[in-house]
C-alpha cells in the first residue's frame, strides 16, 4: 500500500500493547473536557475497540471455499490496488499524480 500511495513503507511497527495503553488513556480523557489537551495523537490512534480490531489476527484459510465454490484467491497486489482506488473515490486518500 505504501508503494501505491507513494510513500516509504514503515520500517517498524508500534507495539500492540503500547497502542492499547494509549487508546485507553485517550478514552479516559474524553470525559474530562479540560484534560483533552493531554490526549496522545487523538486523530491517529482510535478507540480501544478499533485498536483491538486492527491488531487482531484476521487471517483465514480459503481451502473450503475453493473446494466447495471454486473460489480463486486474488493476488495481494490486486486486492491492495482495488482498496486504494476505493479510498481515493471516497476521498480518504489523494489520487496519485
N, C-alpha and C positions, 0 to 999 in steps of 0.2 A: 504494500500500500504506500509506503514511503516513496518508492520509485514512481508510482502513479501520480502522487501529489507533488513530486519534485523536491523532496526534502531528504536530508540524510536520515537513515534509519537509526533508531536509538541503539546505543551501544550497550546499555544495561537497563534493567527493569527495576522499578521501585518495589521493594519487598511487600508482599501481601499484608503482612502484619502491620507495617507502617501505614499503608493505605487505610486499613481498618481503624487504626487508632485515630488518624487524622479525620476520617469521616465521622467517627463518633464524637470527637472533640467539636467539630463544626456543628454537628446536630445539637449538641448540648448548648451551644452558644446561640442557636436560633431563637430560643425562648426569651433571651435577655437582650433586648434591643441595644442597650448601651455597651454590651460586650461583643456585638457582632464584628467590630473592628479587629478583634483578636482571631477571627477565623483564618485558616491557612488555605490559600488558593481556593476559595469557595466556588469560583466559576469553573475550576478544573476538576476538583475532586467531588464526586457526587455523594449521595446519601449512603449510609451503611448498607442498605438493601442493594443499591446499584453497584457498590464496590463488591459485595458478595456475588452478585450475578456475573460481573465482569471477570472476577478471579476464579470462579469455579470451573472445574474441568467439564466442558460441554462436548467432548468428543464422543463419537458413537460409531458403531460398525454398521455398514450398509449391506452386508452379505445377505441377510434375509430379504431385503427389498430387491436386491439384484436377482436373487433366485426366484422369488415369487412374482415380481412385476417387471422384470427385465430392466430395472433401473441401472443406468450407466453413470457413475460419478463423473463430474466435470473437473477439469484441471483447476488447480487453485488460482492460477493467473486469470482464468476466465471468470471465476467467481468474484475475485477482487475487482476486476475491471467493471463488471456489472454493478457491484456495490458502489464503486467510485462514481459511475455515471448517475446512479440514483441520488447519491449525496450531492452531486453538482446540480441535478434537476430540482431538488427541493431547497437548494440554496445553503446547504450546510458546509459546502466546500467551494472555493472558487474554481472556475474552469482553468485548465492548462492553457498556457499561451501558445 
